[in-house]
Amino acid sequence: MPQIHPTAIVTPGAMLAEDVIVGPYCIVGENVTLAAGVALRSHAVIDGRTIIGEGTRVFPFACIGLEPQDLKYRGEQSELVIGRNNTIREYVTMNPGPPGAGWSRVSVTTAFSWSARTSPMTVRLPIT
């Protein structure tokens, strides 16, 4: 059973592997999938149609999967897929693709440092 801190909010519909850890004050949206070994430290927000691969660690104040930061976005379907064994440090922002692209993919075993923002069009890498 996933370890969910009492102050965390995990929306019904979210899919969490058995060994996922959701820390204090984290928010996990209804269309989120967290694979085996994913650990969310405190205050992380994971929302939208987002899949986070096994063994990925998300540190405080990261915002993952919220709607695209594109002025042309009008509510179209979009998705963010993050591969396995990534380290997403404090204040990192990752958004799905803008209209037309519809998705973003982040490769495996990558470290995203403090306050980084991924541009959906530059992070479209293969998942292996």
Summary of the structure (lengths in Angstrom):
residues: 128
radius of gyration: 13.3
end to end distance: 26.6
largest distance: 40.3
contacts: 444
relative contact order: 0.15
helix: 2%
strand: 32%
